Amino acid sequence: MNNSKDNKTGNNENVSSKKDLLNGILTNAIESNQNNVQTSAGLETKICKNCGAARPKDTNLKYCDYCGYEFYHMNQ
């Protein structure tokens, strides 16, 4: 009869161990989600007036790569 009691105690410890493991996993998941903050890539763009394509703002491209629209008119 003693063996049956030991078996129940072992099962309770096993269930408790699984609950602790699950709680640890869930806690870690919640904490890691709270650390993630959405940020932007930091690239400023200028939009082509003709086709709407974006291009980096600080470049000296004269023509749109997509439609050929002339961004800058240079006098020669």
C-alpha positions in Angstrom: 0.0 0.0 0.0 2.9 2.3 0.6 3.9 2.0 -3.1 0.6 3.5 -4.2 1.1 6.5 -1.9 4.6 7.1 -3.3 3.2 6.8 -6.9 0.6 9.5 -6.2 3.3 11.8 -4.7 5.5 11.2 -7.7 2.6 12.1 -10.1 1.8 15.3 -8.1 5.5 16.3 -8.4 5.5 15.5 -12.1 2.3 17.7 -12.7 3.8 20.5 -10.6 7.1 20.3 -12.5 5.2 20.5 -15.9 3.1 23.5 -14.6 6.3 25.3 -13.5 7.9 24.7 -16.9 4.8 26.0 -18.7 4.6 29.0 -16.4 8.3 29.8 -17.1 7.7 29.5 -20.9 4.6 31.8 -20.8 6.3 34.3 -18.6 9.3 34.5 -20.9 7.0 34.9 -23.9 5.1 37.8 -22.3 8.3 39.5 -21.2 9.9 39.2 -24.6 6.8 40.6 -26.4 6.8 43.7 -24.1 10.4 44.4 -25.1 9.7 44.6 -28.8 8.8 48.2 -29.9 8.0 48.9 -33.5 10.5 51.3 -35.0 10.8 52.7 -38.5 13.7 52.0 -40.8 14.7 55.6 -40.8 14.8 56.0 -44.6 13.2 59.2 -45.8 11.7 59.0 -49.2 10.5 61.3 -51.9 7.6 60.3 -54.1 7.6 60.6 -57.9 4.9 63.0 -58.9 4.2 61.0 -62.1 3.9 57.4 -61.0 4.1 57.5 -57.1 7.3 55.4 -56.8 9.4 56.1 -53.7 13.0 56.9 -53.9 15.6 57.9 -51.2 15.3 61.6 -50.4 19.0 62.3 -50.2 20.0 61.0 -53.6 20.7 63.0 -56.7 18.8 60.9 -59.1 17.6 63.0 -62.1 15.1 60.5 -63.5 12.6 58.1 -61.9 13.8 54.5 -62.3 10.3 53.3 -62.9 8.6 55.8 -65.3 11.5 58.0 -66.4 9.9 61.2 -65.0 12.6 64.0 -64.7 12.9 65.0 -61.1 15.3 67.9 -61.7 15.5 70.2 -64.7 19.1 71.4 -65.1 19.8 74.4 -67.2 22.9 74.0 -69.4 
